[in-house]
Amino acid sequence: MSTTTTLTTIHHFINGAETTGEGDRTQPVYNPATGQVAAELRLANEADLNTTVAAARKAADSWGDISLAKRTAVLFKFRELVAAHVDELAELITAEHGKVLSDAKGEIGRGLEVIEFACGIPQLLKGDYSDQVSTGIDVFSFREPLGVVAGITPFNFPVMVPLWMAPMAIATGNAFILKPSERDPSAPMLLAKLWKQAGLPDGVFQVLHGGKETVDGLLTHPDVDGISFVGSTPIAQYVHETATKQGKRVQALGGAKNHAIVMPDADLDNAADHLAAAAFGSAGERCMAISVAVAVGDAADLIVKKVEERALAIKVKNGTEPDADMGPVITPASKERIVKIVTEAETAGAAMVVDGRDLVVPGHEEGFWVGPTVIDHVSTEMTAYTEEIFGPVLVVVRVEDLEAGIKLINSNPYGNGTAIFTSSGANARKFQRSVTVGMVGINVPLPVPVAYHSFGGWKNSLFGDKHIYGPEGVSFYTRGKVITSRWPEPTHVSGASYNFPSN
């Protein structure tokens, strides 16, 4: 007797409700730890896109007029709902992304920080006032919402990155359309339900699933006013160029090749602990992962040995297991690409210190596994150095001194994050002032700013002039308006002139 398993179908969230939409195409969603299809995802067509944007346009017109007090009431309620559903959200992330549960909860925590920052929106939207700039004339300014904005988010942080965008956009009075990754869409759907439970009006937060056609539709639709994007550099550049040609405001965060300099005066055990965590946490699938250790002088042999010890001790398992340190990568194609780059480095003469290419996890043989990998004596011509690997691979480049390390970092086309491990304040200050990188860590390998600062890189890691969340997030999702006001007395001579007005 045979049994048939019915797969769950993941729908869109449009105008306050789950809906199948009008598109008839679907795409499988995998559990990367098992390699099995876990669900089917409905993909939007043009009609679904138009329906979603129309609902957002209508909602934006009313939501932008809602009082700040009512907006913050919704945000406070949403914050409490997200906090109450951390476990459920984390389980959805682990099931579709593969990262371990503790890491999944960590990304939700960073998202909560942004919601909390957005709860202070009345203070953040205060304008300016200048009294009596000329006789009887006052000038004041304030910021208004853009209208309809869309967020196009990556697979590696299916909750955190949407929460970097949506609370800021919604708090400032916009309607927000989320186009999440097709790889792990379930957690964003739960966020949509929590927004509704918090009392957010229908159409203010919507989730639309799709591929390139849906992205292009959002980039070119005349009723979408702004685009927030996080993903690879080639796509970030495409998003920026396409949407700005349509007159839209765009922030497009791209890829990274984050370096960490290790000085001989550093606490090398501390540096090794943090390098291993920053390189192999979340299987290296972080835009802020440290993928290049820049070993300075006498530190090189020691730090490589210490990182080797830590890499070999990492427990690679299904992320649901309580003692797992690292899970699988997202797809078979990702695994194939990572293995190819590592093999090319070995062929080109790099030294394999720890080799994770052939890792097999018992009981999960069909999963998408790559173990922690450490490669020493990597040159800047190797693809292991030039490409964003986005996997659990740490390459080691050796340099003679701090100046050479800074030159190496500044020569790289990416400028997302970087770090230095040192016990010297002079070295740290020289480093932080000299590197052409947007986010810098001093003995901190993942320098992701707290929510009341802003996140963003330089060079090929950012297209557009605004970073994400924080004060620059408020600026991105709003535009300024300046009022010059006169209230003359009924008997007052108008003073109108054909000359340009002056004081």
PAGU-309080 format. One record per residue (C-alpha): residue number from 1; residue in three letters; x, y, z. Coordinates in steps of 0.02 Angstrom, whole numbers. Layout:
! PAGU-309080
(NUM, 'ALA', (X, Y, Z))
...
***
This chain:
! PAGU-309080
(1, 'MET', (0, 0, 0))
(2, 'SER', (74, 167, -54))
(3, 'THR', (53, 333, 33))
(4, 'THR', (55, 504, -44))
(5, 'THR', (126, 653, 50))
(6, 'THR', (41, 818, 13))
(7, 'LEU', (163, 962, 15))
(8, 'THR', (121, 1125, 101))
(9, 'THR', (93, 1269, -20))
(10, 'ILE', (160, 1439, 31))
(11, 'HIS', (52, 1582, -32))
(12, 'HIS', (66, 1770, -46))
(13, 'PHE', (3, 1894, 83))
(14, 'ILE', (-92, 2029, -11))
(15, 'ASN', (-206, 2164, 60))
(16, 'GLY', (-218, 2085, 232))
(17, 'ALA', (-243, 1902, 186))
(18, 'GLU', (-155, 1748, 123))
(19, 'THR', (-197, 1718, -60))
(20, 'THR', (-146, 1598, -198))
(21, 'GLY', (-142, 1741, -320))
(22, 'GLU', (-172, 1721, -506))
(23, 'GLY', (-3, 1652, -554))
(24, 'ASP', (-1, 1464, -585))
(25, 'ARG', (187, 1433, -570))
(26, 'THR', (265, 1356, -414))
(27, 'GLN', (441, 1323, -353))
(28, 'PRO', (504, 1195, -226))
(29, 'VAL', (567, 1249, -56))
(30, 'TYR', (701, 1132, 15))
(31, 'ASN', (761, 1083, 186))
(32, 'PRO', (949, 1100, 153))
(33, 'ALA', (994, 983, 297))
(34, 'THR', (898, 838, 220))
(35, 'GLY', (897, 887, 37))
(36, 'GLN', (710, 853, 32))
(37, 'VAL', (573, 964, -39))
(38, 'ALA', (478, 1036, 109))
(39, 'ALA', (348, 1145, 23))
(40, 'GLU', (291, 1223, -140))
(41, 'LEU', (297, 1411, -162))
(42, 'ARG', (171, 1505, -267))
(43, 'LEU', (253, 1630, -385))
(44, 'ALA', (170, 1794, -434))
(45, 'ASN', (123, 1846, -609))
(46, 'GLU', (96, 2022, -676))
(47, 'ALA', (-84, 2027, -615))
(48, 'ASP', (-29, 1983, -438))
(49, 'LEU', (102, 2121, -445))
(50, 'ASN', (-24, 2250, -502))
(51, 'THR', (-149, 2197, -368))
(52, 'THR', (-17, 2210, -233))
(53, 'VAL', (46, 2381, -288))
(54, 'ALA', (-132, 2448, -304))
(55, 'ALA', (-171, 2391, -126))
(56, 'ALA', (-9, 2471, -64))
(57, 'ARG', (-47, 2633, -155))
(58, 'LYS', (-219, 2645, -76))
(59, 'ALA', (-152, 2599, 96))
(60, 'ALA', (-8, 2723, 86))
(61, 'ASP', (-126, 2868, 53))
(62, 'SER', (-216, 2837, 217))
(63, 'TRP', (-75, 2766, 325))
(64, 'GLY', (33, 2920, 293))
(65, 'ASP', (-103, 3026, 374))
(66, 'ILE', (-118, 2916, 529))
(67, 'SER', (-56, 3002, 685))
(68, 'LEU', (116, 2962, 753))
(69, 'ALA', (35, 2902, 914))
(70, 'LYS', (-67, 2771, 821))
(71, 'ARG', (81, 2716, 716))
(72, 'THR', (188, 2689, 869))
(73, 'ALA', (49, 2592, 954))
(74, 'VAL', (53, 2468, 809))
(75, 'LEU', (243, 2459, 815))
(76, 'PHE', (246, 2425, 1002))
(77, 'LYS', (118, 2287, 981))
(78, 'PHE', (214, 2213, 835))
(79, 'ARG', (373, 2213, 938))
(80, 'GLU', (288, 2112, 1075))
(81, 'LEU', (216, 1988, 950))
(82, 'VAL', (385, 1958, 867))
(83, 'ALA', (465, 1933, 1038))
(84, 'ALA', (329, 1808, 1083))
(85, 'HIS', (356, 1709, 922))
(86, 'VAL', (547, 1698, 923))
(87, 'ASP', (547, 1509, 938))
(88, 'GLU', (423, 1484, 797))
(89, 'LEU', (514, 1605, 683))
(90, 'ALA', (681, 1523, 722))
(91, 'GLU', (613, 1350, 681))
(92, 'LEU', (550, 1413, 512))
(93, 'ILE', (720, 1492, 475))
(94, 'THR', (816, 1334, 520))
(95, 'ALA', (699, 1221, 421))
(96, 'GLU', (722, 1320, 259))
(97, 'HIS', (891, 1404, 278))
(98, 'GLY', (985, 1275, 381))
(99, 'LYS', (1071, 1388, 508))
(100, 'VAL', (1070, 1324, 687))
(101, 'LEU', (926, 1376, 800))
(102, 'SER', (1033, 1485, 912))
(103, 'ASP', (1094, 1582, 761))
(104, 'ALA', (916, 1599, 695))
(105, 'LYS', (862, 1672, 862))
(106, 'GLY', (1010, 1790, 855))
(107, 'GLU', (954, 1864, 689))
(108, 'ILE', (779, 1890, 758))
(109, 'GLY', (855, 1982, 906))
(110, 'ARG', (944, 2102, 791))
(111, 'GLY', (781, 2130, 699))
(112, 'LEU', (693, 2169, 862))
(113, 'GLU', (821, 2306, 895))
(114, 'VAL', (765, 2395, 736))
(115, 'ILE', (581, 2380, 783))
(116, 'GLU', (623, 2457, 951))
(117, 'PHE', (715, 2600, 865))
(118, 'ALA', (566, 2628, 751))
(119, 'CYS', (452, 2638, 903))
(120, 'GLY', (536, 2806, 937))
(121, 'ILE', (479, 2878, 771))
(122, 'PRO', (394, 3033, 846))
(123, 'GLN', (563, 3094, 907))
(124, 'LEU', (648, 3044, 744))
(125, 'LEU', (527, 3140, 633))
(126, 'LYS', (536, 3305, 727))
(127, 'GLY', (563, 3448, 605))
(128, 'ASP', (648, 3619, 617))
(129, 'TYR', (576, 3792, 643))
(130, 'SER', (653, 3963, 615))
(131, 'ASP', (555, 4110, 684))
(132, 'GLN', (555, 4283, 604))
(133, 'VAL', (680, 4247, 466))
(134, 'SER', (615, 4405, 385))
(135, 'THR', (487, 4530, 449))
(136, 'GLY', (329, 4429, 484))
(137, 'ILE', (397, 4273, 397))
(138, 'ASP', (436, 4104, 477))
(139, 'VAL', (515, 3949, 397))
(140, 'PHE', (490, 3770, 454))
(141, 'SER', (525, 3599, 384))
(142, 'PHE', (467, 3420, 408))
(143, 'ARG', (481, 3252, 322))
(144, 'GLU', (344, 3158, 230))
(145, 'PRO', (337, 2975, 178))
(146, 'LEU', (386, 2924, 2))
(147, 'GLY', (226, 2823, -23))
(148, 'VAL', (248, 2643, -82))
(149, 'VAL', (416, 2558, -53))
(150, 'ALA', (474, 2382, -89))
(151, 'GLY', (603, 2275, -1))
(152, 'ILE', (695, 2139, -98))
(153, 'THR', (783, 2030, 29))
(154, 'PRO', (909, 1886, 26))
(155, 'PHE', (898, 1706, 87))
(156, 'ASN', (1031, 1721, 220))
(157, 'PHE', (930, 1827, 342))
(158, 'PRO', (745, 1795, 304))
(159, 'VAL', (687, 1887, 461))
(160, 'MET', (824, 2010, 507))
(161, 'VAL', (841, 2099, 340))
(162, 'PRO', (653, 2123, 316))
(163, 'LEU', (652, 2194, 493))
(164, 'TRP', (793, 2312, 446))
(165, 'MET', (676, 2385, 315))
(166, 'ALA', (490, 2366, 353))
(167, 'PRO', (479, 2443, 528))
(168, 'MET', (573, 2597, 469))
(169, 'ALA', (466, 2614, 312))
(170, 'ILE', (302, 2586, 404))
(171, 'ALA', (345, 2697, 552))
(172, 'THR', (382, 2841, 433))
(173, 'GLY', (211, 2821, 350))
(174, 'ASN', (243, 2713, 197))
(175, 'ALA', (162, 2555, 132))
(176, 'PHE', (290, 2414, 114))
(177, 'ILE', (294, 2268, -10))
(178, 'LEU', (414, 2128, 36))
(179, 'LYS', (485, 2017, -101))
(180, 'PRO', (581, 1888, 2))
(181, 'SER', (698, 1754, -60))
(182, 'GLU', (613, 1604, -138))
(183, 'ARG', (731, 1493, -36))
(184, 'ASP', (656, 1526, 136))
(185, 'PRO', (488, 1615, 122))
(186, 'SER', (393, 1546, 272))
(187, 'ALA', (463, 1660, 408))
(188, 'PRO', (419, 1819, 310))
(189, 'MET', (241, 1754, 295))
(190, 'LEU', (231, 1738, 484))
(191, 'LEU', (293, 1918, 499))
(192, 'ALA', (148, 1972, 389))
(193, 'LYS', (24, 1886, 503))
(194, 'LEU', (103, 1968, 656))
(195, 'TRP', (89, 2140, 576))
(196, 'LYS', (-96, 2108, 549))
(197, 'GLN', (-119, 2049, 729))
(198, 'ALA', (-33, 2208, 786))
(199, 'GLY', (-171, 2310, 703))
(200, 'LEU', (-82, 2367, 546))
(201, 'PRO', (-210, 2414, 413))
(202, 'ASP', (-227, 2299, 263))
(203, 'GLY', (-109, 2338, 121))
(204, 'VAL', (24, 2425, 226))
(205, 'PHE', (132, 2267, 236))
(206, 'GLN', (119, 2136, 99))
(207, 'VAL', (223, 1986, 44))
(208, 'LEU', (239, 1945, -141))
(209, 'HIS', (339, 1792, -194))
(210, 'GLY', (424, 1780, -362))
(211, 'GLY', (583, 1779, -464))
(212, 'LYS', (664, 1902, -583))
(213, 'GLU', (500, 1948, -666))
(214, 'THR', (427, 2004, -500))
(215, 'VAL', (585, 2101, -456))
(216, 'ASP', (585, 2189, -624))
(217, 'GLY', (402, 2229, -602))
(218, 'LEU', (436, 2315, -436))
(219, 'LEU', (586, 2408, -507))
(220, 'THR', (486, 2480, -651))
(221, 'HIS', (307, 2498, -584))
(222, 'PRO', (258, 2683, -587))
(223, 'ASP', (169, 2672, -419))
(224, 'VAL', (322, 2606, -323))
(225, 'ASP', (420, 2754, -255))
(226, 'GLY', (572, 2672, -173))
(227, 'ILE', (671, 2510, -173))
(228, 'SER', (775, 2433, -34))
(229, 'PHE', (884, 2286, -86))
(230, 'VAL', (1011, 2172, -4))
(231, 'GLY', (1101, 2040, -107))
(232, 'SER', (1249, 2010, -220))
(233, 'THR', (1346, 2153, -299))
(234, 'PRO', (1298, 2118, -481))
(235, 'ILE', (1113, 2114, -437))
(236, 'ALA', (1129, 2266, -323))
(237, 'GLN', (1205, 2364, -466))
(238, 'TYR', (1067, 2304, -583))
(239, 'VAL', (932, 2351, -457))
(240, 'HIS', (1007, 2524, -432))
(241, 'GLU', (1028, 2562, -616))
(242, 'THR', (857, 2496, -666))
(243, 'ALA', (756, 2580, -529))
(244, 'THR', (845, 2748, -532))
(245, 'LYS', (811, 2759, -719))
(246, 'GLN', (628, 2749, -670))
(247, 'GLY', (650, 2895, -551))
(248, 'LYS', (643, 2791, -393))
(249, 'ARG', (744, 2813, -235))
(250, 'VAL', (857, 2661, -212))
(251, 'GLN', (970, 2588, -78))
(252, 'ALA', (1052, 2429, -144))
(253, 'LEU', (1173, 2338, -29))
(254, 'GLY', (1289, 2219, -119))
(255, 'GLY', (1418, 2087, -81))
(256, 'ALA', (1574, 2084, 25))
(257, 'LYS', (1747, 2016, 48))
(258, 'ASN', (1778, 2056, 230))
(259, 'HIS', (1957, 2056, 294))
(260, 'ALA', (2017, 2041, 473))
(261, 'ILE', (2195, 2093, 512))
(262, 'VAL', (2281, 1995, 651))
(263, 'MET', (2428, 2088, 727))
(264, 'PRO', (2570, 2001, 821))
(265, 'ASP', (2521, 2097, 978))
(266, 'ALA', (2343, 2030, 976))
(267, 'ASP', (2273, 1905, 1100))
(268, 'LEU', (2287, 1763, 975))
(269, 'ASP', (2172, 1643, 1068))
(270, 'ASN', (2037, 1775, 1072))
(271, 'ALA', (2069, 1817, 888))
(272, 'ALA', (2059, 1633, 838))
(273, 'ASP', (1896, 1608, 932))
(274, 'HIS', (1817, 1756, 845))
(275, 'LEU', (1889, 1719, 673))
(276, 'ALA', (1817, 1543, 678))
(277, 'ALA', (1648, 1606, 734))
(278, 'ALA', (1645, 1745, 605))
(279, 'ALA', (1702, 1634, 462))
(280, 'PHE', (1600, 1477, 496))
(281, 'GLY', (1446, 1540, 587))
(282, 'SER', (1291, 1520, 478))
(283, 'ALA', (1403, 1417, 361))
(284, 'GLY', (1486, 1579, 308))
(285, 'GLU', (1325, 1638, 224))
(286, 'ARG', (1332, 1813, 295))
(287, 'CYS', (1374, 1975, 206))
(288, 'MET', (1473, 2019, 362))
(289, 'ALA', (1566, 1853, 376))
(290, 'ILE', (1754, 1863, 391))
(291, 'SER', (1819, 1771, 238))
(292, 'VAL', (1999, 1836, 235))
(293, 'ALA', (2118, 1830, 382))
(294, 'VAL', (2263, 1948, 352))
(295, 'ALA', (2403, 1876, 458))
(296, 'VAL', (2538, 2004, 498))
(297, 'GLY', (2719, 1950, 520))
(298, 'ASP', (2753, 1831, 665))
(299, 'ALA', (2567, 1809, 700))
(300, 'ALA', (2541, 1704, 543))
(301, 'ASP', (2597, 1529, 593))
(302, 'LEU', (2520, 1542, 766))
(303, 'ILE', (2350, 1608, 711))
(304, 'VAL', (2335, 1478, 573))
(305, 'LYS', (2368, 1339, 696))
(306, 'LYS', (2244, 1406, 822))
(307, 'VAL', (2107, 1430, 692))
(308, 'GLU', (2141, 1253, 627))
(309, 'GLU', (2109, 1183, 802))
(310, 'ARG', (1945, 1276, 816))
(311, 'ALA', (1885, 1231, 641))
(312, 'LEU', (1914, 1046, 674))
(313, 'ALA', (1812, 1057, 834))
(314, 'ILE', (1657, 1131, 752))
(315, 'LYS', (1504, 1017, 759))
(316, 'VAL', (1419, 1020, 588))
(317, 'LYS', (1244, 949, 605))
(318, 'ASN', (1062, 978, 569))
(319, 'GLY', (1029, 1150, 643))
(320, 'THR', (888, 1082, 750))
(321, 'GLU', (1010, 981, 855))
(322, 'PRO', (1050, 1075, 1017))
(323, 'ASP', (1239, 1050, 1007))
(324, 'ALA', (1255, 1099, 823))
(325, 'ASP', (1379, 1239, 787))
(326, 'MET', (1351, 1249, 599))
(327, 'GLY', (1223, 1186, 474))
(328, 'PRO', (1221, 1158, 285))
(329, 'VAL', (1235, 1282, 143))
(330, 'ILE', (1077, 1336, 55))
(331, 'THR', (1077, 1238, -110))
(332, 'PRO', (1171, 1103, -205))
(333, 'ALA', (1228, 1239, -326))
(334, 'SER', (1304, 1336, -180))
(335, 'LYS', (1397, 1182, -122))
(336, 'GLU', (1462, 1148, -298))
(337, 'ARG', (1524, 1325, -318))
(338, 'ILE', (1612, 1327, -149))
(339, 'VAL', (1699, 1161, -184))
(340, 'LYS', (1753, 1223, -356))
(341, 'ILE', (1833, 1381, -286))
(342, 'VAL', (1923, 1285, -148))
(343, 'THR', (1989, 1159, -275))
(344, 'GLU', (2052, 1299, -387))
(345, 'ALA', (2148, 1374, -241))
(346, 'GLU', (2228, 1206, -199))
(347, 'THR', (2277, 1181, -381))
(348, 'ALA', (2352, 1356, -387))
(349, 'GLY', (2467, 1315, -240))
(350, 'ALA', (2372, 1366, -84))
(351, 'ALA', (2395, 1258, 71))
(352, 'MET', (2242, 1160, 130))
(353, 'VAL', (2244, 1175, 319))
(354, 'VAL', (2067, 1110, 350))
(355, 'ASP', (1970, 1033, 205))
(356, 'GLY', (1780, 1025, 219))
(357, 'ARG', (1741, 978, 39))
(358, 'ASP', (1697, 795, 71))
(359, 'LEU', (1601, 814, 233))
(360, 'VAL', (1460, 690, 260))
(361, 'VAL', (1337, 708, 404))
(362, 'PRO', (1274, 535, 457))
(363, 'GLY', (1087, 519, 434))
(364, 'HIS', (1084, 673, 321))
(365, 'GLU', (1182, 610, 172))
(366, 'GLU', (1071, 703, 48))
(367, 'GLY', (1096, 871, 133))
(368, 'PHE', (1197, 1014, 61))
(369, 'TRP', (1353, 1001, 170))
(370, 'VAL', (1521, 1088, 164))
(371, 'GLY', (1630, 1081, 318))
(372, 'PRO', (1737, 1221, 390))
(373, 'THR', (1883, 1252, 273))
(374, 'VAL', (2045, 1347, 305))
(375, 'ILE', (2164, 1388, 162))
(376, 'ASP', (2335, 1465, 195))
(377, 'HIS', (2459, 1553, 80))
(378, 'VAL', (2321, 1621, -31))
(379, 'SER', (2372, 1750, -161))
(380, 'THR', (2265, 1895, -219))
(381, 'GLU', (2253, 1821, -395))
(382, 'MET', (2161, 1664, -338))
(383, 'THR', (1971, 1656, -355))
(384, 'ALA', (1966, 1606, -171))
(385, 'TYR', (2022, 1785, -137))
(386, 'THR', (1938, 1882, -278))
(387, 'GLU', (1763, 1806, -267))
(388, 'GLU', (1635, 1815, -129))
(389, 'ILE', (1628, 1629, -85))
(390, 'PHE', (1478, 1641, 33))
(391, 'GLY', (1523, 1478, 119))
(392, 'PRO', (1620, 1413, 270))
(393, 'VAL', (1790, 1454, 197))
(394, 'LEU', (1925, 1561, 280))
(395, 'VAL', (2073, 1607, 171))
(396, 'VAL', (2235, 1669, 248))
(397, 'VAL', (2341, 1802, 163))
(398, 'ARG', (2508, 1842, 242))
(399, 'VAL', (2581, 2018, 247))
(400, 'GLU', (2733, 2096, 327))
(401, 'ASP', (2656, 2240, 424))
(402, 'LEU', (2500, 2342, 460))
(403, 'GLU', (2530, 2460, 314))
(404, 'ALA', (2532, 2313, 193))
(405, 'GLY', (2372, 2246, 270))
(406, 'ILE', (2283, 2413, 251))
(407, 'LYS', (2343, 2427, 71))
(408, 'LEU', (2275, 2253, 36))
(409, 'ILE', (2104, 2297, 106))
(410, 'ASN', (2094, 2463, 16))
(411, 'SER', (2140, 2381, -150))
(412, 'ASN', (1991, 2263, -137))
(413, 'PRO', (1837, 2320, -235))
(414, 'TYR', (1721, 2280, -88))
(415, 'GLY', (1705, 2391, 64))
(416, 'ASN', (1571, 2315, 175))
(417, 'GLY', (1653, 2267, 340))
(418, 'THR', (1827, 2241, 410))
(419, 'ALA', (1913, 2212, 577))
(420, 'ILE', (2079, 2218, 666))
(421, 'PHE', (2138, 2114, 813))
(422, 'THR', (2268, 2208, 912))
(423, 'SER', (2313, 2266, 1088))
(424, 'SER', (2382, 2430, 1021))
(425, 'GLY', (2272, 2584, 1024))
(426, 'ALA', (2389, 2667, 899))
(427, 'ASN', (2370, 2523, 776))
(428, 'ALA', (2182, 2522, 799))
(429, 'ARG', (2166, 2710, 771))
(430, 'LYS', (2277, 2706, 617))
(431, 'PHE', (2174, 2562, 548))
(432, 'GLN', (2003, 2639, 578))
(433, 'ARG', (2054, 2804, 497))
(434, 'SER', (2143, 2727, 348))
(435, 'VAL', (2033, 2587, 283))
(436, 'THR', (1908, 2628, 146))
(437, 'VAL', (1771, 2519, 219))
(438, 'GLY', (1601, 2568, 287))
(439, 'MET', (1597, 2465, 448))
(440, 'VAL', (1751, 2435, 555))
(441, 'GLY', (1778, 2321, 704))
(442, 'ILE', (1915, 2340, 834))
(443, 'ASN', (1934, 2166, 910))
(444, 'VAL', (1755, 2140, 847))
(445, 'PRO', (1746, 2029, 693))
(446, 'LEU', (1565, 2064, 643))
(447, 'PRO', (1546, 2253, 664))
(448, 'VAL', (1359, 2260, 630))
(449, 'PRO', (1302, 2427, 703))
(450, 'VAL', (1167, 2438, 835))
(451, 'ALA', (997, 2497, 772))
(452, 'TYR', (1021, 2680, 818))
(453, 'HIS', (1169, 2691, 698))
(454, 'SER', (1154, 2638, 515))
(455, 'PHE', (1217, 2485, 420))
(456, 'GLY', (1306, 2502, 254))
(457, 'GLY', (1468, 2477, 160))
(458, 'TRP', (1569, 2574, 33))
(459, 'LYS', (1630, 2543, -143))
(460, 'ASN', (1550, 2391, -228))
(461, 'SER', (1458, 2347, -69))
(462, 'LEU', (1332, 2489, -85))
(463, 'PHE', (1241, 2571, -229))
(464, 'GLY', (1149, 2728, -178))
(465, 'ASP', (1191, 2859, -48))
(466, 'LYS', (1092, 2797, 102))
(467, 'HIS', (1134, 2658, 223))
(468, 'ILE', (999, 2546, 297))
(469, 'TYR', (899, 2567, 460))
(470, 'GLY', (944, 2693, 595))
(471, 'PRO', (949, 2880, 558))
(472, 'GLU', (989, 2853, 374))
(473, 'GLY', (842, 2734, 362))
(474, 'VAL', (727, 2873, 421))
(475, 'SER', (803, 2988, 290))
(476, 'PHE', (787, 2858, 152))
(477, 'TYR', (602, 2824, 178))
(478, 'THR', (554, 3008, 190))
(479, 'ARG', (579, 3168, 93))
(480, 'GLY', (594, 3344, 158))
(481, 'LYS', (469, 3485, 140))
(482, 'VAL', (507, 3666, 186))
(483, 'ILE', (369, 3794, 220))
(484, 'THR', (394, 3982, 211))
(485, 'SER', (247, 4065, 298))
(486, 'ARG', (179, 4242, 316))
(487, 'TRP', (15, 4291, 403))
(488, 'PRO', (-7, 4477, 368))
(489, 'GLU', (-125, 4588, 466))
(490, 'PRO', (-278, 4640, 364))
(491, 'THR', (-221, 4821, 357))
(492, 'HIS', (-39, 4779, 321))
(493, 'VAL', (39, 4835, 156))
(494, 'SER', (83, 4677, 63))
(495, 'GLY', (258, 4728, 16))
(496, 'ALA', (248, 4625, -144))
(497, 'SER', (389, 4660, -266))
(498, 'TYR', (444, 4605, -439))
(499, 'ASN', (620, 4586, -370))
(500, 'PHE', (682, 4424, -294))
(501, 'PRO', (625, 4433, -111))
(502, 'SER', (754, 4479, 19))
(503, 'ASN', (757, 4514, 203))
***
